[in-house]
């Protein structure tokens, strides 16, 4: 019985995706009849899908043609997020390559997701005796400098509480105390002595909020935990990407640096 329910859920998702794929630059609106014909669904099934998608703000009726449906508020919000993320990746990529060459260290960029920061871009030096490799798609934990930077600077209400709630009181207090320093300095520094790793992260801002984080990864010998020229290069690269993203005023508002 559980298998049947699971199969039904998968089929519903596939049908939903099939309907959404019908929208394009040349097809800005669709009727139920058009969607049914192009997806192979019968009209009553297509109508149920459209009604549910309207209720969930995935689609909405066209004001001028009520029989035509267009992308709704949720679709537009997701599109805006995706466009902003695509832009920060395009802008940051060459700056990350230059930073990796200049410091001879691994450089990573992470974007925020529902599950926390996800490594989305990685730039590694061509040669280094000790190289930290990070896989694109890796989910970062609370020990990561990039995660802590996000939690200190993100403006969306409830995010920090969601991640700190499972912690023991003492661990939570220590982490929360570090957020004030992060907001003041604009960077987060983490030393993991068990693997002799240092991570230093700097923020990239967009027009309204934190857009991404960029981090340098190295050992204590290759990346001093404080006051290094590598950190200054990282901060400079992040500031350049922020400026290109139109986020300089947001950076001044959210940090003291």
N, C-alpha and C positions, 0 to 999 in steps of 0.2 A: 504493500500500500504506500509506504514512504517513497519507494522507487517511482511509482506512478506520479505522485505529487511532484517529485523532483523533476521528472521528465516534462510534466506540464508547465512547471515554472520556466524551464529552459526553453521550451517552445514559445512561451509568451514573450520572453526576452528577445528571442530571435525574430518573432513577428514584429515586435516593437522596433527593433533595429532595422528591419526591412522597410518599414513604413518611413522611418526617419531618413533612410538613405535616399528616398525618392526626392527629397528637397535638395536643390542645387541653385547655382546662380541663374540658371534658365528656368527653374521651377520653384518659384517663391511661394506658391500656394497650391493646395490640392483639395479636391472634393473627395468624399467617401467613395463615390463610384469610381473615380480615377485610381484611388489607392487600391481598391478591391481588384480592379482589372489588372493593374501592374504587379501586384503581389500574389495574385491567385487566391486571395481570401474571398469567401462569399460576402455579400454586402452587409448582412446583419452582423457578422463577426467584425468586419472592418469598422462598422458604426460603433460597436461596443468599445473597441480600442480607441477610437477617436474621442468618444465621450469621456473615457477614463483619463486620457491624456489632457483633455481640456480641464477636467477637475483638478489634475495635478500640475497645471500650468506649463505642461510640456508643449501643448498647442493652444491656439485660441482662434476664434472665428474672425475672419476678415471683416472689418467694419463696413466696407463698401459692398462686399459679396458674402453674405452670411452662410452660404453653402460651401464656401471655400475656407480652408483652415491654413493658418500660417504658424511659424514657430512662436511659442509663447515665452513668458518671462523667464522661466527656468532655462530654456534652451538659450536664450539671449545672454543670461548671466554666465552660463557655462562656456558659451562661445567667447565672451569677453575675457574670462579667466584663461582659457586656452590660448587666445591670441596674445595676452600679456605674457604668458609663460614662454610661448614661442619667440616672442620678441627678446626677452631677457636672455634666452639661450643664444640667439643670433648675435646679440650685442656682446655678450660675455665671452664667447668662444675665442676670438682672437686675443683678447686681453688675458685670458687664462693661459694660452700657449706662450705668450710673451713673458708672463709671470713665472711659468714653469722653467723656461729657458734662463731667465735672469737669476732665479734662486736655486736652480737645480733640484727642485723639490716637486712632489706630487701636489697638484692643485685640483680641488673638487668643487663643484657647484651643486647645491641641493635646493629643491623646491618643496614647499609644504604640501602635504596631503592629509587626508583624514586620519591616517595612521602615524603621522609625524613626518619629519624630513626624509625625502627620498633622493639619493645621489642620482643626478641627471646628466652631468657632464664630468669627465675626468681628463686631465691633461698631465702626462707624465714626462719627466726629463728623459732624454735619449740615453744618458748614462749616469749611473750613480751607484756607489758601492753598496748602499743600503736603500732599497726602494720600497716604499709602502704602496701597494696596489689595492685599489678600491674598485669593486665591480659596480658598473652602472645598474641602477635598480635596487641597490642596497638600502635597507631601511635603517636609519640611525637611531641609537638609543640615547638615554639620558646622560650617558658618559661622554657623548660627543659634544664638541664645542659648537657645532652648527645647531644641534637641537637646543642647547641652552640659550644660544643667541636668539633663535626663533621664539622661545618661550618668554624671554625677557622683553622682546620688542614687538611681537605681534599684537595688534589692537583688537582682534575679534574676541568678544567676551566669552569666557568659559573655557578657552583652550588650555590655558596654563593650569587651571584647577583640574581639568580632566587628566592631565599627565602627572600632576603632583599628588593626587588623592591616594594612590596605592602606596606611597612612600611612608616609611616610619617617621614619626614626628621630628626626630633629630635630623635625619637626612633631608627632610623637607625644609626645615629651618635653614640649614646650611646652603641649600640650593637657592632658596628665595633670597638669602642675604647676598648671594653672588649677582643677582639680577641688577641691583642698584649700581654695582661697579660696571657691569656690562653697559648699562644705559649711559653711564658717565663717560666711559672710555670709548664706547662704540665698537669694542672687540671682545671676544671671549677666548681665553687661553685655558687649555686643558693639558695636564701631564698624566699619562698612564704609566706609572713606573713598572708595572708587571711586564709590559712589552717594550719599555723604553721609548714610548711614543709621545710626541707632542703634536697637538692640533691647535691652530690659531685660526679663528673664523672672523670674518668681517661682513657687514650687511650690505645688501644692494636694495635700494628703495625705488619704488615706482611713484606714481602720482599721489597715491593715497595710503600706502602701507608698505611693509616689508615685502619685497618681491622675491628675494632669493638670498642665500648665504654662500660666500666663497671662502674656502679654507685651504691653508697650507698644512701638509703633513710631513713630519720628519722625526728624527731622533733628537735627543738632548744635545748631542754634539753638532748636528747639522742645523737645528732650529732652536736657538735659546728661547726659554719660556717668556722672557720679558726683554724689551728694549733692543730688539734686533733690527738690522737693516731689512731682513726678510719681512718682518712684520710691517715695516713702513712701506715696503713695496706692495704688500697685500692691501693695506689700507688705501694706498694710492690707486691701485687697480680697481678696487671696489667703488671708490669715489668717482672714478672715470665712468664706470658702467652706470652708476646711479645718475650722473649728470646726463648721459645719453638717454636714460630712461625717463628723464624729466622728474627725478625724485629728490633733487637737492634740498628743496624746502621741507619735504617730508623728513629727510635725514636730520635737518636742524631741529625740527619739532620733536623728534623721538629720541635723539641722543644729545649729549652735551658736548661731544667732541667737535 
